Amino acid sequence: MAHEGAFRVMLRMQINPGMERDFEQTWLGIGNVITEHPANLGQWLMRSAEEEGIYYIISDWLDEPRFREFETSAAHLEHRTKLHPYRSGGSMTTMHVVTHLTGAAAHQAAAR
């Protein structure tokens, strides 16, 4: 669920061929570095349905200053160091969540 006013970070990562499974396991094993940060609202790991070896990581933060504080922290540097061997390239996009509309299926799932 998106939080209106949140600061969202989207990473696009190109993973070296044959290393996808190890990347996923490593990411899952160290994901708490981000989710345990008091300014983090959640994160997602997604694999592209269109391009082999492409992953997207989205994380939501209370605001940009607290994300930037985390981005330059020793904990984040260690996190990046563990993921670096799997990557052959990537990029980062940042944005502010303006609004979020919940779909009918989410309403139905919540009612169950």
C-alpha atoms as an extended CHARMM CRD file, in Angstrom:
* protein
*
       112  EXT
         1         1  MET       CA              0.0000000000        0.0000000000        0.0000000000  PROA      1               0.0000000000
         2         2  ALA       CA              1.3250000000        3.4250000000       -0.9070000000  PROA      2               0.0000000000
         3         3  HSD       CA              1.4360000000        6.1440000000        1.7000000000  PROA      3               0.0000000000
         4         4  GLU       CA              0.4660000000        9.5520000000        0.3760000000  PROA      4               0.0000000000
         5         5  GLY       CA              3.3130000000       12.0010000000        0.8670000000  PROA      5               0.0000000000
         6         6  ALA       CA              5.8930000000        9.2100000000        1.1220000000  PROA      6               0.0000000000
         7         7  PHE       CA              9.2460000000        9.3380000000       -0.6410000000  PROA      7               0.0000000000
         8         8  ARG       CA              9.6210000000        6.3720000000       -3.0080000000  PROA      8               0.0000000000
         9         9  VAL       CA             12.8730000000        4.9560000000       -4.3260000000  PROA      9               0.0000000000
        10        10  MET       CA             12.9260000000        2.5950000000       -7.3070000000  PROA      10              0.0000000000
        11        11  LEU       CA             16.0900000000        0.7300000000       -8.2030000000  PROA      11              0.0000000000
        12        12  ARG       CA             16.5080000000       -1.0840000000      -11.5100000000  PROA      12              0.0000000000
        13        13  MET       CA             19.1380000000       -3.7960000000      -11.3120000000  PROA      13              0.0000000000
        14        14  GLN       CA             20.6770000000       -5.8940000000      -14.0590000000  PROA      14              0.0000000000
        15        15  ILE       CA             21.7640000000       -9.1910000000      -12.5000000000  PROA      15              0.0000000000
        16        16  ASN       CA             24.5810000000      -11.2740000000      -13.9470000000  PROA      16              0.0000000000
        17        17  PRO       CA             23.2560000000      -14.2900000000      -15.8920000000  PROA      17              0.0000000000
        18        18  GLY       CA             22.8410000000      -17.3810000000      -13.7510000000  PROA      18              0.0000000000
        19        19  MET       CA             23.0230000000      -15.4330000000      -10.4820000000  PROA      19              0.0000000000
        20        20  GLU       CA             19.3430000000      -14.5200000000      -10.1900000000  PROA      20              0.0000000000
        21        21  ARG       CA             18.4180000000      -17.1140000000       -7.5500000000  PROA      21              0.0000000000
        22        22  ASP       CA             21.4360000000      -16.2600000000       -5.3660000000  PROA      22              0.0000000000
        23        23  PHE       CA             20.6500000000      -12.5560000000       -5.7240000000  PROA      23              0.0000000000
        24        24  GLU       CA             17.0480000000      -13.1150000000       -4.5870000000  PROA      24              0.0000000000
        25        25  GLN       CA             18.1600000000      -15.1610000000       -1.5770000000  PROA      25              0.0000000000
        26        26  THR       CA             20.8220000000      -12.6300000000       -0.5900000000  PROA      26              0.0000000000
        27        27  TRP       CA             18.3790000000       -9.7360000000       -0.9630000000  PROA      27              0.0000000000
        28        28  LEU       CA             15.8140000000      -11.5030000000        1.2060000000  PROA      28              0.0000000000
        29        29  GLY       CA             18.4610000000      -12.3480000000        3.8100000000  PROA      29              0.0000000000
        30        30  ILE       CA             19.5750000000       -8.7280000000        4.2260000000  PROA      30              0.0000000000
        31        31  GLY       CA             16.2760000000       -6.9420000000        3.5680000000  PROA      31              0.0000000000
        32        32  ASN       CA             15.8060000000       -6.2000000000        7.2470000000  PROA      32              0.0000000000
        33        33  VAL       CA             18.6350000000       -3.6420000000        6.9990000000  PROA      33              0.0000000000
        34        34  ILE       CA             16.0870000000       -1.4440000000        5.2550000000  PROA      34              0.0000000000
        35        35  THR       CA             12.7960000000       -2.4960000000        6.8170000000  PROA      35              0.0000000000
        36        36  GLU       CA             14.1100000000       -2.1080000000       10.3600000000  PROA      36              0.0000000000
        37        37  HSD       CA             15.0640000000        1.5260000000        9.7370000000  PROA      37              0.0000000000
        38        38  PRO       CA             12.5340000000        3.6850000000       11.6310000000  PROA      38              0.0000000000
        39        39  ALA       CA             11.7900000000        5.8250000000        8.5410000000  PROA      39              0.0000000000
        40        40  ASN       CA             11.1130000000        2.8870000000        6.1940000000  PROA      40              0.0000000000
        41        41  LEU       CA              7.4830000000        2.1450000000        5.2800000000  PROA      41              0.0000000000
        42        42  GLY       CA              8.1830000000       -1.0540000000        3.3340000000  PROA      42              0.0000000000
        43        43  GLN       CA              9.9770000000       -2.4780000000        0.3410000000  PROA      43              0.0000000000
        44        44  TRP       CA              9.3390000000       -4.8130000000       -2.5880000000  PROA      44              0.0000000000
        45        45  LEU       CA             11.5330000000       -6.9640000000       -4.8400000000  PROA      45              0.0000000000
        46        46  MET       CA             10.1490000000       -7.5630000000       -8.3210000000  PROA      46              0.0000000000
        47        47  ARG       CA             11.4800000000       -9.4680000000      -11.3260000000  PROA      47              0.0000000000
        48        48  SER       CA             10.7520000000       -8.1140000000      -14.7970000000  PROA      48              0.0000000000
        49        49  ALA       CA              8.2560000000      -10.1180000000      -16.8110000000  PROA      49              0.0000000000
        50        50  GLU       CA              9.7680000000       -8.7390000000      -20.0140000000  PROA      50              0.0000000000
        51        51  GLU       CA             13.5480000000       -8.6480000000      -19.5960000000  PROA      51              0.0000000000
        52        52  GLU       CA             15.7260000000      -11.5060000000      -18.3810000000  PROA      52              0.0000000000
        53        53  GLY       CA             17.8750000000      -10.6420000000      -15.3690000000  PROA      53              0.0000000000
        54        54  ILE       CA             16.1640000000       -7.3190000000      -14.6150000000  PROA      54              0.0000000000
        55        55  TYR       CA             14.8870000000       -6.6550000000      -11.1010000000  PROA      55              0.0000000000
        56        56  TYR       CA             13.1870000000       -3.6740000000       -9.5310000000  PROA      56              0.0000000000
        57        57  ILE       CA             13.4070000000       -2.8060000000       -5.8640000000  PROA      57              0.0000000000
        58        58  ILE       CA             10.9590000000       -0.2650000000       -4.4900000000  PROA      58              0.0000000000
        59        59  SER       CA             11.1520000000        1.1660000000       -1.0030000000  PROA      59              0.0000000000
        60        60  ASP       CA              8.9270000000        3.7770000000        0.5960000000  PROA      60              0.0000000000
        61        61  TRP       CA             10.1910000000        6.2480000000        3.2030000000  PROA      61              0.0000000000
        62        62  LEU       CA              8.5450000000        8.7830000000        5.4830000000  PROA      62              0.0000000000
        63        63  ASP       CA             10.4090000000       11.5790000000        3.6950000000  PROA      63              0.0000000000
        64        64  GLU       CA             13.4340000000       12.3130000000        1.5270000000  PROA      64              0.0000000000
        65        65  PRO       CA             15.7640000000       13.6350000000        4.2630000000  PROA      65              0.0000000000
        66        66  ARG       CA             15.4480000000       10.4210000000        6.2800000000  PROA      66              0.0000000000
        67        67  PHE       CA             15.9920000000        8.3000000000        3.1850000000  PROA      67              0.0000000000
        68        68  ARG       CA             19.1250000000       10.3130000000        2.3370000000  PROA      68              0.0000000000
        69        69  GLU       CA             20.3510000000        9.8060000000        5.8920000000  PROA      69              0.0000000000
        70        70  PHE       CA             19.9600000000        6.0450000000        5.4520000000  PROA      70              0.0000000000
        71        71  GLU       CA             21.4980000000        6.1610000000        1.9600000000  PROA      71              0.0000000000
        72        72  THR       CA             24.7940000000        7.4520000000        3.3740000000  PROA      72              0.0000000000
        73        73  SER       CA             24.8320000000        5.1950000000        6.4480000000  PROA      73              0.0000000000
        74        74  ALA       CA             27.3070000000        2.4010000000        7.1780000000  PROA      74              0.0000000000
        75        75  ALA       CA             24.4060000000       -0.0820000000        7.2950000000  PROA      75              0.0000000000
        76        76  HSD       CA             23.4060000000        0.7850000000        3.7350000000  PROA      76              0.0000000000
        77        77  LEU       CA             26.9920000000        0.5900000000        2.4950000000  PROA      77              0.0000000000
        78        78  GLU       CA             27.2710000000       -2.9250000000        3.9440000000  PROA      78              0.0000000000
        79        79  HSD       CA             23.9330000000       -3.8600000000        2.3400000000  PROA      79              0.0000000000
        80        80  ARG       CA             25.1090000000       -2.6160000000       -1.0780000000  PROA      80              0.0000000000
        81        81  THR       CA             28.4420000000       -4.4220000000       -0.7200000000  PROA      81              0.0000000000
        82        82  LYS       CA             26.6580000000       -7.7620000000       -0.2970000000  PROA      82              0.0000000000
        83        83  LEU       CA             24.5040000000       -7.2110000000       -3.4010000000  PROA      83              0.0000000000
        84        84  HSD       CA             27.2280000000       -5.7590000000       -5.6310000000  PROA      84              0.0000000000
        85        85  PRO       CA             28.7120000000       -9.0980000000       -6.8490000000  PROA      85              0.0000000000
        86        86  TYR       CA             25.3900000000       -9.9870000000       -8.4950000000  PROA      86              0.0000000000
        87        87  ARG       CA             24.9380000000       -6.7260000000      -10.4230000000  PROA      87              0.0000000000
        88        88  SER       CA             26.1910000000       -5.8150000000      -13.8570000000  PROA      88              0.0000000000
        89        89  GLY       CA             24.3830000000       -2.4700000000      -13.9160000000  PROA      89              0.0000000000
        90        90  GLY       CA             21.5180000000       -0.4570000000      -12.5410000000  PROA      90              0.0000000000
        91        91  SER       CA             19.8820000000        2.8710000000      -11.9200000000  PROA      91              0.0000000000
        92        92  MET       CA             17.8990000000        4.7030000000       -9.2640000000  PROA      92              0.0000000000
        93        93  THR       CA             14.7670000000        6.8350000000       -9.6220000000  PROA      93              0.0000000000
        94        94  THR       CA             13.2050000000        8.7850000000       -6.7600000000  PROA      94              0.0000000000
        95        95  MET       CA              9.7160000000       10.2480000000       -6.4840000000  PROA      95              0.0000000000
        96        96  HSD       CA              7.0980000000       11.6270000000       -4.1160000000  PROA      96              0.0000000000
        97        97  VAL       CA              3.8460000000        9.6700000000       -3.7770000000  PROA      97              0.0000000000
        98        98  VAL       CA              1.0430000000       12.0820000000       -4.6220000000  PROA      98              0.0000000000
        99        99  THR       CA             -1.9460000000        9.8130000000       -4.0990000000  PROA      99              0.0000000000
       100       100  HSD       CA             -2.9800000000        6.1740000000       -4.0960000000  PROA      100             0.0000000000
       101       101  LEU       CA             -6.2370000000        4.6200000000       -5.2710000000  PROA      101             0.0000000000
       102       102  THR       CA             -7.0720000000        1.1760000000       -3.9160000000  PROA      102             0.0000000000
       103       103  GLY       CA             -8.4150000000       -1.3030000000       -6.4750000000  PROA      103             0.0000000000
       104       104  ALA       CA            -11.5410000000       -3.4190000000       -6.1110000000  PROA      104             0.0000000000
       105       105  ALA       CA             -9.5910000000       -6.6620000000       -5.6410000000  PROA      105             0.0000000000
       106       106  ALA       CA             -7.7280000000       -5.1780000000       -2.6590000000  PROA      106             0.0000000000
       107       107  HSD       CA            -11.0240000000       -4.1510000000       -1.0570000000  PROA      107             0.0000000000
       108       108  GLN       CA            -12.4050000000       -7.6680000000       -1.5840000000  PROA      108             0.0000000000
       109       109  ALA       CA             -9.2770000000       -9.3100000000       -0.1530000000  PROA      109             0.0000000000
       110       110  ALA       CA             -9.4260000000       -7.0650000000        2.9330000000  PROA      110             0.0000000000
       111       111  ALA       CA            -13.0610000000       -8.0440000000        3.5230000000  PROA      111             0.0000000000
       112       112  ARG       CA            -12.2070000000      -11.7790000000        3.7090000000  PROA      112             0.0000000000
